[in-house]
Amino acid sequence: MLGLPATQATLFPIATPELALYKRVQTEGYVRLYFDISERESGRFIRSTEPQVGSVTETLYTVFFFINWRKTDMESPPPIYNN
């Protein structure tokens, strides 16, 4: 970050907001998902599905205090149609 971070005064109830000339925040996520299938009555294990692995990266940018944009490799969800 290039600018002033948000601060809180200790003696006076005064706070300054973050003033970012340039700021970049990057977030990464990772998931490994599989299902275990079992019988309801007996609780007997039947099988596991193959693991599905996914990852995502999202970067948030701020320039000159109020210009914001986002860059991500996440796909948009499919549209939901209500009939």
C-alpha positions, 0 to 999 in steps of 0.5 A: 500500500502506498498512502496512509492507513486508517488510524484511531486516536487514543486520547481523542475520539478521532479516526482517520480513514484509509487514504490509499494512493495505490493499494493491492490486496490479493486473496487465494482460495483452495478446496478439495471436495469429495463425498462419502456415501453410506446407507441411512439405516445401517450407517454402512459405508458404501464408497467415496467419490473422486476428489474435486480440486479447485483454486481461485485468486482474487486481487482488489486494487485501489488507486487515488482513494476511490477508484476500485477494481477487481481481477479474478480467475473465478468463473461467473455462476450460471444464470438461475431461471425461475419458471 
